[in-house]
Amino acid sequence: IKTICEKCGGALITRADDTLEIVEKRIIQQGNSVVAPIREYYKPGGNYVAIDAEQTIEGMERDLAKVLGMAE
C-alpha cells in the first residue's frame, strides 16, 4: 500500500471502509440515485429499455443492436 502521493509527495490516508466491496457498493448506490429519476421519467412513455450490463460486451452490443433496429 502506498502511503505517499506520487504527484505531490503528500501523505495518503486510507479510510477503514475503503475496501473494494464497500467502494463498489457506494458507486452502485450513487449511480442508482442519479439514474432512478431518469428511468422513471422515460418508462411511462415507452422510451426506456433495460440492458443487462453484467453480461459480456458482445451480449450488450447484440442487445443494443436489437433495440436500435440494427440487429442482423
N, C-alpha and C positions, 0 to 999 in steps of 0.2 A: 504494500500500500504506500503510495506516495504521500509525503507529508509536506512537501514544498511545491508551490506552483512553478511550473517551468517557464511561464510567461513573465510573472512579476517577482518571483522569488519569495512571495508571502507564504505564510503558514496555511496549510489546508486543514480544515476541520471537518471530520466526518461525523454526521449525526448518527445516533444509535439506531434510528429507524431508516437508514439509507441502505436497506438490503434490496436486492434485485426484485424480490417478490413484492415488497411494500411500494417501491417506486413504480413498478408496473401497475399495481392496483391504483395508485394515485393518478397515474396517467389515464387509465381507463375511466375512473370516476370523473375526472375533469373533462375528458373528451365527451362522456355521456351527458354531462351537464350543459355542454355547449351544443351538442348535436340534437338532443331531445327536442328542444323547442322548434328547431328547423324541420325535423322529421314530422312532428305533429302538425306543423303548418302545411306541409305538402301532402301528407297522407290522405286527407279527405277529398282532395281534388283528383286523386288517381295519378299524381305526378311523382310518386315515391316508389322506388323499387329497392328492396334489400338485397345486397350481395354478400355472400358468406366470405368474410375476409380471412378466415382461418384455413381456407383451402389453399391449394397450390396456386402459384402465379398463373399457370396455364388454365386452371379452372376458373380463376377470376376473369381472365381475358375472354374465355369462352362465354361465361355468364354475361359479361358486359357486351360482347358482340351480339348476343341474343337480344338483350334489352334495347340496343341501338339499331336492331334490324340488320346487322351486318354478319349474322351467322351464315355459315355455308350450308 
